[in-house]
Amino acid sequence: MISLQTRLRLAIGGAVLVAVSVSLLVGAYLVRRSLERAAFSGLQRQVGLLAHEDVRPAPGQFGRFLATQDERLSVLPKQQARLLLPDSPTGRIAINERDYLYATQDIGPDVVVLLRTASSVRSESKPFWVALGAAGGIGCLLAVALAAMLGRSIARPVLRVARASRQLAEGSQPEALPVVGASELRGLSESFNTMAGQLTRARDAERSFLLSVSHELKTPLTAIRGYSEALDEGVFTPERAVKVIRIEAARLERLIADLINLARLDQQRFDIYPDTVDLVEIARESAARHAARARDLGVRIQLEQGRCASARADPDRLLQVVSNLIENALRCTPRGGTVTLATAAGELKVKDTGPGLASDDIPHAFDRFFLYRRYNNERPVGTGLGLAIVRELAQAMGGEARVAASPTGTEFTISLPLPKTRDQLDALHAFTAS
């Protein structure tokens, strides 16, 4: 397959060569006409001089006649001249199958006729033709060079875009294309850079989302496994274990739906369905789900419940948030320590008695993989995604996630919007008190 650069070179070179060829043909025609006019003009001057000098050649078959190698001079009666020559004072005539240029001048009853062979005129014009041919050859060489330069200059940005597109298709990140050249090529490079940036961000967002969902899949599975083991050991009644397993199965279904939506709609985010929730109930449910794990680790989970602890949030997503914080706290808390869940209006805190965080690490605590890279060799850590998911979900629900640390432990706070109406609060407290 012929490359774009070769096609451009051939197209530009062909166009320039055609233009040069046409120019040469037109130039050759014009030069020929110009040389012929110059030859006629010279003949007219010569015949005019000869007429004034009253030249009298010797009589011959066709009147008085004088001949040289390339010219013929004859003085004819006007009547005979009219028979032999056209009416024009200058022109072409064929004598004995030879072409001549002629010029005439009247002198009394006679006409002076000066003939010059057309071959002599052509021989005199030979240097002009050589020069014209040389100019045409130089023009063709310049056309080839110009075609190569133009083809390269036009094809180079396109080839850069093609190479970068292949790299992008292979999954790698190409370098930004230089924005140079004509406006169309600059626009092509700018459009590709914008597209590559958007695709890279989309890939990163999709990868982050998939990592987040994969991490979140462990939370309901852990609860299901814990309650299954507790049910097998007789710790919980079948009714309670079945209820929790059903709830966690629903959470799994919702996470799988997130993956399906991502594949179908490329949404790259979690869906949020806000509602009025009781943070005390959320804390109690989260503590119950991790009770078995806490017992295995020798850690106590305690609740500090406020009187009014309502907020507006997505119940399932809030359970994800609190579960992530409890899992993180259980990993960091040594045996014999305590994980505390405290609730207030629009606020839920998870405190542990672990080693805490360095002050320099607090601004980056919610960054993906930061704590994993920072403490992986020093203490038990998760995948590095849990706290990042906590912040993303808190912000998606209109709240925020904060962290405070000391040598005696770490405290994570989730702040959420308050319910909109007082009636909703009263109905919620009546429901939780029953």
FIVO-115081 format. One record per atom (N, C-alpha, C, O): x, y, z. Coordinates in steps of 0.02 Angstrom, whole numbers, plus 50000, padded with zeros to 5 digits. Layout:
<pts>
XYZ/...
</pts>
This chain:
<pts>
500424994050000/500005000050000/500445006350000/500925006850039/500285010949957/500685017049952/500535021550011/499955022550029/501065024250042/500975028450101/500705035250081/500735037350023/500445038750131/500175045450120/500715050150096/500605054250051/501305049650126/501855054050107/502045052950034/502155057849997/502075046650011/502245045249941/501695047849895/501845050649842/501065046949914/500515049549873/500545057149868/500435059949814/500685060449924/500735067649922/501305069849876/501235074549837/501875066449882/502435068249840/502265067249766/502415071549725/501955061649750/501775060349680/501265065449656/501305067949599/500765066949698/500245071649677/500535078649667/500405081849617/500925080949717/501205087649711/501705087949654/501695092649615/502145082749649/502625082649595/502295082449527/502495085949481/501765078249520/501405077949457/501085084549439/501105086649381/500775087749489/500455094249475/500965099449453/500845103249406/501535099649489/502045104549471/502345102949403/502475107549363/502455096449389/502735094649324/502265096449267/502475098949215/501615095249278/501125097249227/501135104749216/501115107149160/501175108449273/501195115749267/501825118049230/501805122549189/502395114849246/503025116649212/502985114849138/503215118649095/502705108949123/502655106849053/502215111649013/502385113648957/501645113349041/501205118149007/501555124748998/501505127948946/501915126849050/502275133249045/502805132848990/502905137748953/503145127148984/503655126448932/503335126648863/503595129848817/502775123148855/502445123248790/502215130248770/502315132448714/501895133548819/501675140448805/502275144948792/502275149048747/502805143948832/503415148048822/503735146648755/503965151248722/503745140148734/504035138548669/503645141848613/503935144448565/502985141648618/502575144848566/502695152348564/502775155248511/502715155348623/502825162648624/503525164448600/503615169448566/504025160348618/504715161748595/504755161048519/505065165148485/504435155948494/504435155048421/504115160948385/504375163448336/503545163148411/503215168948381/503665175148387/503715179048340/503975175948444/504395181848454/504995181648407/505175186748377/505315175748400/505885175248355/505675176448282/506045179548244/505085173948264/504845174948196/504715182248182/504885184948129/504405185648232/504295192848223/504945196648218/505015201348179/505435194448258/506095197748255/506415196648186/506725201148158/506325190448160/506605189048094/506265193248040/506605196047996/505605193848042/505255198147994/505465205348000/505565208847951/505535207648062/505745214548072/506435215748043/506565220948013/506875210748052/507555211448024/507535211647948/507895215547916/507125207347919/507065207247846/506795213847820/507025216347769/506305216747856/506025223047833/506555228647836/506585232847791/506955228547887/507475233747890/507985232747834/508205237547802/508165226347823/508655225047770/508385227047701/508725230247662/507765224947688/507495226547622/507395234047614/507465236647558/507245237547668/507195244747664/507855247947647/507885252647607/508395245547678/509065248247664/509265246847592/509535251147557/509125240747569/509305238847501/508915242947450/509185244847398/508295244447464/507895248447418/508165255447413/508185258247358/508385258447468/508665265147465/509345265347431/509535270547404/509705259747433/510355259547400/510295258047325/510795257647289/509675257147303/509545255847232/509955249947206/510335250547158/509885244347240/510255238247220/509965235747153/509355235547143/510415233847111/510205231447045/510545224747031/511085224647002/510255219147052/510565212647037/510535211146962/510175214446924/510925206146942/510935204246871/510275201146852/509965197646892/510045202346788/509405199446766/509445191846764/509975188946751/508885188646779/508855181346777/508175179146753/507795182946724/508035172546766/507405169746742/506805173146774/506285174146743/506905175046837/506355178346873/506515185546888/506325188146941/506855188846844/507045195746854/507745196246882/508115191246883/507915202046903/508595203046931/508625199446999/508185200347041/509145195247009/509155190647065/509855190247093/510345189847056/509915190447161/510555189847197/510455184847253/509985185547293/510895179847257/510795174447306/511415173547348/511985174047323/511315172147412/511845169847458/511625163047485/511125160247463/512005160447535/511845153847561/511155153647594/510775148847585/510985158947632/510355158947669/509865164247645/509285164147667/510065168747602/509615174147581/509595174647505/510065172847469/509025177047484/508925178147413/508655185247405/508185187247439/508965189047358/508745195947344/508525196247271/508895194247226/507925198847261/507675199147192/507295205647184/506965208047230/507345208647126/506975214647107/506505212647050/506725211046995/505855212847066/505365210447018/504905216147000/504785220747039/504635215846939/504095220546922/503505219246969/503395213646992/503145224446982/502595223747029/502085218547007/501825214847049/501945218246942/501455213546918/501685206346930/501285202046950/502325205146917/502595198446928/502615196747003/502495191047024/502765201947043/502795200747116/502105198847143/502055194747189/501575202047114/500905200347138/500735193047123/500375189747160/500995190647065/500855183647047/501225178747091/500965173347107/501835180447112/502265175847148/502175176247224/502265171247259/502005182147249/501995183147322/501285184747346/500885187447308/501145183147408/500495185247437/500475192947443/500975196347432/499885195447461/499805202647465/500175205747524/500325211647523/500315201847575/500635204547635/501355206447620/501695202947583/501595212147649/502295214147638/502785209447670/503375209347651/502575205447719/503005200347750/502605193947757/501985194047758/502955188347760/502615181947768/503055176147752/503665176747752/502735170447740/503085164347724/502905162247652/502365163547627/503385158947621/503285156447553/503715150347543/504265149847570/503465145547503/503845139447488/504075139747415/503685140847370/504725138847406/505025138847340/505445132547333/505905131447373/505275128347284/505625122047274/505645117847339/506155115047358/505065117747372/504965113747433/505405116147491/505535112347538/505615122347489/505985125247544/505595131247570/505325135247532/505575131747637/505195137147668/505645143247674/506235142847692/505345149047658/505705155447663/505265160447700/504655160047699/505605165047734/505285171047758/505455176647710/506015177147686/504965180847696/505105186047647/504875192847673/504455193347718/505165197947642/504955204947654/505035208647588/505495207347550/504575213347575/504575216947511/504595224547525/504395226947578/504845228147473/504865235347477/504785238047406/505175236147362/504305242347394/504195245247328/504715250547313/504885254747356/504985250347249/505435255647224/505225257347153/505455254247105/504785262047148/504535263947082/504105258447053/503645256147086/504255256346991/503845251046959/504035244046982/503715239146964/504555243647020/504805237047041/504675235947116/504485240447154/504805229647135/504745227647206/505375223947226/505575219147193/505685226347280/506275222847307/506015217347353/505635218547400/506235211147339/506025205247379/506635202247411/507125200547377/506615201647477/507175198447514/506905192147547/506425192447586/507205186547531/507025180047558/507555177547607/508155178547597/507335174247659/507805170947705/507535164047721/506935163247735/507965159047720/507745152247733/507505151547805/507795154347852/506965147747813/506705146647881/507185142647923/507205143447984/507595138347891/508075134347929/508605138747961/508845137348016/508795144147926/509295148647956/509005152248016/509355153448065/508365154048012/508055157148070/508035152348130/508155154248187/507875145948114/507855141048169/508545139848199/508605139148260/509055139748158/509735138848184/509935144748227/510295143848277/509725150748208/509885156548250/509515156248317/509755158948367/508925152948317/508535152648379/508735146748423/508455145948478/509205142548401/509395136648439/509625138348511/509425134748557/510025143548522/510225145048591/509625146648636/509625145048696/509105149748607/508505151148648/508165144648669/507935143848726/508125139848621/507815133548638/508215129648690/507925126448734/508865129948684/509295126548734/509185129648803/509125126048853/509165136348804/509055139748869/508375138048897/508305137048957/507865137748852/507195136148876/507155129048903/506835127748954/507495124348867/507505117448891/507865116748957/507655113049001/508425120448964/508785120249028/508355122949085/508345120249140/508005128449070/507565131249121/507015126349140/506835125649198/506745122849088/506235117849103/506495112149146/506165109749192/507115109849130/507415104449169/507525106549242/507385102749288/507795112649250/507895115149318/507225115749354/507165114149413/506715117949317/506055118549347/505785111749369/505465111249422/505905106549328/505675099849347/506035097349409/505725094449453/506695098449412/507075096449472/506825100149534/506735097149587/506695106649525/506425110449582/505735107849601/505555107749660/505345105849550/504675103149564/504725096749605/504335095749652/505195092449587/505275086149625/505485087649696/505225084749744/505975092249704/506205093949771/505635097149812/505545095649871/505265101649779/504715104949814/504175099849834/503895100349888/504035095149789/503535090049805/503755085849865/503345084349909/504395084049867/504645080149924/504595084049989/504385081350040/504775090549987/504745094650047/504025095650070/503875094950130/503585097350023/502885098350042/502565091950066/502195091950116/502695086450031/502415080050053/502645078150123/502255075650163/503285079450136/503545077750203/503235082350256/503045079950310/503195088850241/502935093550290/502195092250305/501975093250362/501815090150255/501105088750265/501005082050298/500585081350343/501385077050277/501285070350303/501565069350373/501325065050410/502085073250392/502415072050456/501925072650515/501895068150556/501515078150519/501035078450575/500525072750572/500315070150624/500315070950512/499825065450506/500135058850529/499815054850562/500775057750511/501115051650532/501205051650608/501155046350640/501345057550637/501395057850710/500735056050743/500725052350792/500185058450715/499525056750742/499395049250734/499115046150779/499595046450677/499495039250666/499885035050716/499615030250745/500525036950728/500925033150777/500635033850847/500585028950884/500435040050865/500145041050931/499485037350938/499325034750992/499095036950885/498455033250887/498575025850899/498205022650936/499095023150867/499255016050878/499455014850951/499255009950981/499865019350978/500055018751049/499445019151094/499385015351142/498985023651077/498375024451118/497955018051113/497665015851163/497905015251053/497515009151044/497815003251081/497454998751103/498485003251088/498824997851124/498784998651199/499004994251236/498505004251223/498415005151294/498935009451327/498885010751387/499445011651291/499965015951319/499775023251310/499335024951270/500115027551347/499975034651345/500485038151300/501065038851321/500305040551241/500795043951198/500935050951224/500545053851261/501515053451204/501695060251221/501245065151183/500985063651129/501165071051212/500755076151179/501075078151112/501675079151108/500655078751061/500905080450995/501065087950992/500695091951020/501615089850959/501765096950951/501245100350906/501065097650854/501015106150927/500515109850889/500885114650843/501015120350862/501055112350783/501435116350735/501125115350666/500705111050655/501365119550619/501155118950550/500555123250533/500395128050567/500235121450478/499645125150454/499075124550504/499075120250548/498585128950496/498025129050544/497665122450546/497455120250600/497575119050488/497235112650488/497625107350526/497345103450564/498295107250515/498705102450551/498755104050625/498775099550667/498775110450641/498765112450712/498115110150745/498115107650801/497565111150709/496915108950736/496895101450746/496615098950794/497205097650699/497225090350705/497615088350768/497395083950805/498195091450779/498605089750838/498245091650902/498245087850950/497935097550903/497575099650964/496985094950978/496875093051036/496625092950926/496055088450936/496295081650962/495975078751005/496845079250935/497095072750958/497335073251030/497195068751070/497685078551048/497915079351117/497315079551165/497335076551218/496795083251145/496195083551187/495875076651194/495685074651249/495805073151138/495505066551139/495915061651181/495635057851221/496585061851173/497015057351212/496955058851287/496925054251327/496935065251304/496855067051375/496195064651403/496175061951458/495665065651365/495005063351389/494975055751395/494695053151443/495275052251347/495265044951350/495685042551409/495495037651442/496255045751422/496665043751478/496295044851544/496305040551588/495965050551550/495585051851611/495015046851618/494865044551673/494695045251562/494145040351565/494405033451586/494075030051625/494975031551560/495265025151579/495455025051653/495325020251688/495755030651675/495935030951746/495325030651790/495315027251841/494795034251769/494185034151809/493865027251809/493625024851861/493885023951752/493595017251748/494005012351790/493725008151825/494675012951787/495095008551827/494985009651901/494935004951940/494935016051921/494815017651991/494135014952014/494065012352069/493645015851971/492975013351989/492975005751997/492685003152045/493305002251951/493314994951955/493694992652017/493494987952051/494244996252033/494604994552094/494154995752155/494154991752202/493795001252154/493355002752211/492814997552219/492684995152274/492494995652163/491954990652167/492244983952189/491944980452230/492834982152162/493144975852183/493284975752257/493184970752291/493514981552283/493634981952355/492984981452394/492954978052445/492474984752369/491834984752405/491494977952404/491094976452448/491654973752355/491344967152353/491554962952414/491194958352434/492134964552442/492364960652499/491944961952561/491864957452602/491674968052569/491324969752630/490704965452641/490644962452694/490234965052593/489654960652605/489844953252607/489534949352643/490364951352570/490574944352573/490844942652643/490734937152669/491214947452671/491464946352739/490894945652789/490904941252833/490384949952782/489814949552827/489434942952818/489234939852867/489344940952756/488994934652743/489384928752773/489094924352804/490034928852763/490434923352791/490414923452867/490364918252899/490474929552897/490464930052970/489804927553000/489804923753049/489254929652971/488604927452997/488484920052983/488144916553022/488754917652928/488684910452914/489064906352967/488814901352992/489674908552983/490054905153034/489714905753102/489684900953141/489454911853117/489124912753181/488494908553185/488334905753238/488144907953129/487544903653128/487744896353139/487394892653174/488294894353109/488524887453117/488724886053190/488644880553215/488994891253223/489214890453292/488644891753342/488734890653402/488074893953317/487504895053361/487514901753396/487154902653445/487934906453373/487974913053405/487354917053390/487094920453435/487104916853329/486514920653310/485954915853293/486054910053275/485354918453300/484774914453279/484734914153203/484984918653170/484424909053176/484374908653103/484014914653073/484204917053019/483494917253108/483124922853080/483574928953071/483564932253019/483984930453122/484414936353117/484964935253065/485124939853027/485254929253063/485784927953014/485514928352943/485834931152899/484914925552933/484624925752866/484474932952846/484584934852788/484244936952894/484094943952877/484724947652854/484714951152804/485274946752892/485894950152874/486164947552807/486394951452765/486134941052798/486384938152735/485974940752676/486244942152623/485314941552686/484894944152633/485084951452618/485124953452559/485204955352671/485394962452660/486054962952624/486134966852577/486534958852645/487194959152613/487164956552542/487524958952498/486734951652529/486644949452461/486364954952417/486544955552358/485904958952446/485644964652409/486184969752394/486204972752340/486644970652442/487204975252430/487644972652374/487874976452331/487774966052374/488164963152320/487814964252253/488144965852203/487164963352252/486794964352191/486854971552166/486914972852106/486844976252213/486904983252193/487604984752166/487674988552117/488114981852197/488794982952171/488874979952102/489204982852059/488584974052092/488614970952026/488234975251976/488444975851918/487684978251998/487314982851953/487744988851934/487704991251878/488164991251982/488624996651966/489094994651910/489214998551864/489354988451913/489794986051861/489434985551794/489704987351742/488814983151796/488424982551734/488294989551705/488344990551644/488114994251748/487995001051723/488625004051694/488605007651644/489195002451725/489825004951699/489945002251629/490145005851584/489814995751620/489914992751554/489434995551502/489614996451444/488804996851524/488294999151476/488335006551463/488285008751406/488425010351515/488375017651510/489035021251519/489065027351510/489565017551537/490215020651549/490155026251600/490445031551591/489765024951655/489625030351702/490205031651749/490305037351771/490605026551766/491215027351805/491085030851872/491505034751895/490525029551903/490375032351969/489825028152001/489495024151967/489725029152066/489205025652102/488555029652099/488555035852100/487995026152095/487345029352100/487185030752174/487335026652218/486875036452187/486685038452255/485935039652257/485655043252215/485605036652307/484885037652317/484785040252388/484685036252434/484805046852399/484775049552467/484085048652499/483575048752466/484115047852565/483505047152605/483685049152676/484265049952693/483165050052717/483295051652788/483475045252825/483105040352823/484045045352859/484295039352894/484435041052967/484545046852984/484415035953008/484595036553079/485315034053086/485445028053076/485765038453103/486465036553109/486585031653166/487045027553162/486165031853218/486225027053272/486105019953246/486465015353262/485575019353205/485425012853177/485975010553130/486155004653129/486245015053090/486805013353045/487395010953085/487705005853068/487565014553139/488135012653181/488015005853213/488465001653216/487405004753238/487244998453271/487294992653221/487574987353237/487014993653162/487034988353112/487754986853090/487934981053083/488154992053080/488854991153060/489244987453114/489644982953099/489124989253178/489474985853233/489284978553235/489714974253246/488644976953225/488424969953226/488754965953170/488934960153179/488824969053112/489114965453056/489844963653068/490084958553042/490204967653106/490914966553117/491054963753187/491634963353208/490534961953222/490634959353290/491054952953290/491514952253330/490904948353245/491274942053243/492014943253228/492454940253259/492134947553181/492834949253164/493184952453222/493764950953236/492844956953257/493154960253314/493314955253369/493844955753400/492884950353381/493034945353432/493644941353414/494064939853456/493704939553350/494294935753328/494934939653339/495444936753356/494904946253330/495494950453339/495604952553411/496124955553427/495134951153454/495194953353523/495094960853532/495384963853577/494674963753491/494544970953493/493804971953512/493374968253488/493664976953553/492984978253574/492694983953534/493024989153524/492084983153509/491724988453474/491194991253521/490774987553546/491214997753533/490725000853577/490385006553540/490655009553494/489765008153562/489355013353531/489255019053580/489125017953639/489325025153555/489145031253592/488595034553553/488715037853503/487985033653577/487395035853539/487155042653564/487075043653624/487035047253517/486735053653534/485975053153530/485705048453502/485645058053560/484915057953560/484625059153491/484165055653469/484895064053456/484645065753389/485215064653340/485685068653336/485185059353303/485735057653257/485455055853189/485545050353163/485115060753160/484825059653093/485245063153041/485615067853056/485195060852980/485545063952924/485195061852860/484765057552859/485405065152806/485125063352740/485695060152700/486195063252685/485595053752683/486115050052648/485805043852615/485215042352625/486215040452576/486005034152547/486165028752598/486745027852616/485675025052623/485795020152676/486315014952657/486765013452697/486255012152597/486735006952577/487435009752571/487915006652594/487495015652540/488165018652532/488455020652600/489055020052610/488035023052645/488285024852711/488525018652748/489025019052784/488175013152740/488425006852770/489105004952741/489535002552777/489195006052676/489855004852646/490385009252678/490925006852694/490225015552688/490705020252717/490895017952787/491485017352803/490395016752830/490535014852899/490895008152903/491345007252943/490695003452860/491024996952859/491754997552841/492184994252870/491905001852792/492615002952774/493005005852832/493565003752845/492705010652867/493055013652924/493155008652980/493695008553011/492655004452994/492734999453048/493264994353028/493674992553069/493244991952965/493754987252944/494454990252951/494914986852974/494534996452931/495174999852937/495385000353011/495964999353028/494885002053054/495045002753125/495224996053156/495684995753197/494874990653138/495034984053166/495724981853146/496074978653185/495934983353086/496604981353064/497144985053104/497664982153120/497014991353120/497524995453153/497524994953229/498014996753261/496984992453258/496924992253331/497234985853359/497074980453335/497684986453407/497984980353435/497494976553479/496974979253500/497664970353493/497244966153536/497144969553603/497614972253632/496524969553627/496354972953689/496144980153679/495934983453727/496184982753618/495994989553604/495254990353593/494864985553599/495054996453576/494344998053568/494235002053504/494625006453486/493685000253470/493445004253414/492775007153435/492315003553454/492725013853431/492125017353456/491755020553398/492055023853355/491095019553397/490665022753348/490245027853386/489835026053428/490335034253370/489965039653402/489525043053350/489735044153294/488915044653369/488435047753323/488175054253352/488105054953413/488025058953307/487705065253324/487305067353263/487335063953211/486955072853268/486545075153211/486995076653152/487425081153155/486905073053097/487275074153036/488005072253041/488405074553001/488185068053090/488895066553099/488975059553129/488605057653175/489465055853103/489625049253129/490385048653132/490735050153084/490635046253190/491355045753201/491545038653215/491175034953247/492135036753190/492425030153204/493125031453233/493565034053198/493215029553297/493845030753332/494155024053350/493815019253367/494825023753346/495175017753366/495745019553413/495915025353422/496025014453444/496595015353490/497225012553461/497645009653496/497285013353395/497875010853360/498455015753362/498435020553401/498965014753320/499575018953322/499475025953293/499915030253301/498915027253260/498785033953233/499175035253169/499485030753141/499135041453146/499475043553085/499945049353100/499825053353145/500475049753061/500925055453066/500565061653040/500145061252995/500755067353067/500415073653046/500515074952972/500065077852940/501075072952944/501195074052873/500765069552829/500655071052770/500515064052858/500125059352818/499375060952818/499015058552775/499155065152865/498435066552870/498155069652806/497615067552785/498485074652774/498195077552713/498115072452656/497725073452610/498495066852660/498465061952605/498125055552627/498145050552590/497805055452685/497525049252711/496995046252664/496925040152661/496625050552629/496085048052585/496305047052513/495895045352470/496945048052499/497195046952431/497255039552417/497435035652461/497115037652356/497145030652338/497855027952347/498335030952323/497915022252381/498535018452390/499065022052432/499615019452441/498915028052457/499425031752494/499625027952558/500215026652569/499135026352600/499285022952663/499575016052650/499975013652690/499375012752597/499655006252581/500395006852567/500805002952593/500585011852525/501295012752511/501675015252572/502265013652581/501335019152614/501685022152671/501795017252728/502325017352759/501305012952743/501345008752802/501335001252788/501254997352835/501394999252726/501324992152710/501834987752747/501684982052764/502424990452758/502944986452791/502964987552866/503384984552901/502524991752893/502554993352964/501954990753003/502034988953061/501364990352972/500764988353008/500274985152958/500364985752898/499764981652984/499264978752938/498874984252902/498614988852934/498844983852837/498464988652797/498054984852745/498184978952732/497564988252717/497144985252666/497444986152597/498054986252588/496994986952548/497214987752479/497414994852463/497704996152410/497264999652507/497395006652493/496825010252459/496895015952439/496245006852453/495675009752420/495105011552468/494685015752452/495095008452526/494525009252571/494375016452590/493805018652584/494885020152613/494785027052633/494625031552574/494245036352580/494905029952516/494745033852456/494005033052439/493675037852419/493755026952446/493045025752433/492615029552485/492095032252467/492835029652547/492475033252599/492385040552580/491835043252584/492925043752558/492875050852539/492425051852478/492015056452477/492505047552428/492105048352367/491365047552382/490945051452357/491195042552422/490485041552437/490205047052482/489645049252472/490605049352530/490375054852573/490235061052532/489725064452542/490685062652486/490585068552444/489995067552397/489625072252383/489905061452372/489345060152327/488675061052363/488175062652331/488675059852429/488055060752468/487985067852494/487535069152534/488415072352473/488365079352493/488725080952558/488625086352586/489135076352583/489495077452645/490235077752634/490475079252580/490605076252687/491335076252683/491615071252733/491275069352781/492235069152722/492595064652767/493205068252794/493575071352756/493315067852860/493895071052892/494255065852935/493965060752953/494875067352950/495275062852992/495685067053040/495945072353022/495745064653101/496175067653152/496545061953185/496275056553195/497175063153203/497585057853231/497985060453290/498145066353294/498155055853335/498565057253393/498955050953408/498815045753378/499435051153454/499805045053471/499365039553500/499575033753501/498765041353524/498315036253554/497795033553506/497385029553526/497805035653443/497325032953396/497135037753341/497415043253336/496665035553300/496435039453242/495675040153245/495325035553266/495435046053224/494715047353225/494495049653156/494745054753131/494045045953126/493755047753062/493055050453073/492665047453110/492895056053040/492235059153048/491905059752980/492195062152931/491275057452977/490865058152916/490325063252931/489895062052974/490345068852897/489835074152904/489355073652846/489565073152788/488695073852861/488175073052810/487655078452817/487595081452871/487285079852765/486745084952769/486205082652818/486075076652826/485905087552851/485345086052896/484705085152857/484645087652801/484205081652886/483555081052852/483245087852841/483395092652876/482815088252791/482545094752770/481995097252816/481945103252827/481575092852843/480985095152881/480985092052951/481275086752963/480645095552997/480575093053065/480115087053067/480205082553109/479625086753024/479155081153024/479515074653009/479355069353038/479995074952965/480385069052949/480775066553010/480825060553022/481055071353049/481425069453109/480975066053160/481155060853187/480385069053173/479925066153222/479705059153201/479675054553243/479555058353138/479335051753116/479905046653122/479785040853139/480515048953108/481085044353112/481215042153185/481335036253197/481205046953233/481315045153303/480775040653329/480905036053368/480145041853308/479595037453330/479715030353303/479555025453337/479985029853244/480105023253215/480675019653250/480615013653265/481235023253265/481805020053297/481685018453370/481975013853398/481235022453402/481095021153474/480655015153484/480655012253539/480275013253434/479805007653441/480165000853439/479844995653445/
</pts>
